[in-house]
Amino acid sequence: MIQGEIKFSSISDINDFVKITSKLDADIDVKKGSMTVDGKSIQGLYNFEIGTKLICTINTTNENIYNDIKQLDRFVVTGFSKV
């Protein structure tokens, strides 16, 4: 499991994030406070306020996940690391 902090600047960012995450072989959760949504769900992610820092948790056994998530760099506030 790896975790990092992300932020969306627009609705378009959310759409792009989901396009990327939906291709990953991993379970992705995005959380703020007590609310957790599927990181592959546009509708779920629309519940978060634009500009809010969110915790993104990626659960996978894929050893190459760090290479795979480089596409998410533009959303990352605090880099991903193992937890």
C-alpha atoms as one frame of an Amber mdcrd trajectory, in Angstrom:
protein
   0.000   0.000   0.000   1.247   3.461  -0.891  -0.190   6.813   0.052   0.174
  10.430  -0.988  -1.611  13.743  -0.902  -3.402  14.997  -4.028  -5.411  18.041
  -5.036  -7.699  18.837  -7.962  -7.811  22.355  -9.419 -10.844  21.785 -11.641
 -13.558  19.355 -12.667 -11.385  18.583 -15.687  -8.629  17.432 -13.299 -11.026
  14.940 -11.722 -12.021  13.619 -15.139  -8.356  13.234 -16.144  -7.491  11.572
 -12.821 -10.221   8.958 -13.328  -9.105   8.291 -16.921  -5.648   7.467 -15.552
  -6.675   5.538 -12.440  -9.221   3.415 -14.280  -6.345   1.911 -16.286  -4.302
   0.973 -13.204  -4.307  -2.555 -11.805  -4.894  -1.347  -8.251  -7.576  -0.410
  -5.742  -7.528   3.336  -5.209  -9.227   5.171  -2.353  -9.425   8.937  -1.985
 -10.232  10.297   1.455 -10.967  13.563   3.230 -11.916  13.353   6.887 -14.343
  10.483   7.365 -15.416  10.360   3.693 -13.694   7.782   1.462 -14.544   7.241
  -2.209 -13.319   4.989  -4.993 -10.499   6.754  -6.848 -11.860   5.388 -10.114
 -15.320   6.950  -9.619 -15.972  10.337 -11.218 -19.231  10.667  -9.327 -17.555
   9.838  -6.022 -14.716  12.306  -6.552 -17.164  15.103  -7.455 -18.195  15.036
  -3.773 -14.918  16.670  -2.782 -14.421  20.419  -2.944 -12.055  21.587  -5.693
  -8.727  22.749  -4.250  -8.952  20.565  -1.136  -6.003  18.365  -0.205  -7.017
  14.705  -0.273  -5.338  11.479   0.831  -4.929   8.963  -1.994  -4.233   5.357
  -1.025  -3.234   2.799  -3.651  -3.454  -0.896  -2.804  -1.673  -3.202  -5.234
   0.799  -6.041  -5.519   2.167  -4.488  -8.725   5.907  -3.966  -8.235   5.934
  -1.328 -10.998   3.253   0.862  -9.442   5.626   3.835  -8.998   6.244   3.863
 -12.760   2.536   3.459 -13.460   1.466   6.386 -11.253   3.899   8.918 -12.759
   0.943  10.072 -14.851  -0.657  11.297 -11.619   2.220  13.668 -10.809   0.299
  16.810 -11.760  -2.239  16.107  -8.995   0.292  15.225  -6.297   0.900  17.628
  -3.411   2.957  15.222  -1.261   4.685  12.304  -3.015   3.560   8.723  -2.705
   5.339   6.455  -0.228   4.759   3.072   1.374   2.674   3.010   4.534
